[in-house]
Amino acid sequence: MVDVVVSSTERGTRRARSAPLAFATGAAVGLLGGMIGLDGAEFRLPLLIGLSGFAALSAVILNMAMSPFVVITALPARLAVASAAELGAH
């Protein structure tokens, strides 16, 4: 199993997390965020702080840096759905 090491300088602790756990957590955030139509930032931040052990400021910065990539990645799917809805409305 591959371990991803996450360190927190504020607490002075180091915790190892497995890659499958990181993937499952990311998939859950993506699913929840997609279901309500947001980019998942509401779900990412508590997980970055609590589960991954990031300091609050580092978690906020990382969360803000991830949001544009999530929105850009989702844009083609959202445009396809919007185009299909316009075609059905005519």
Number of C-alpha atoms within 10 A of each C-alpha: 6 9 13 14 12 14 16 16 11 12 10 7 10 13 13 13 15 12 14 13 12 15 11 11 16 16 12 15 19 18 14 16 17 13 11 9 10 15 24 23 18 13 17 24 20 16 17 18 17 13 14 20 22 22 16 16 11 15 20 18 11 15 18 13 11 15 16 12 12 15 14 11 12 14 12 11 11 13 11 11 12 12 12 11 11 10 9 8 7 5
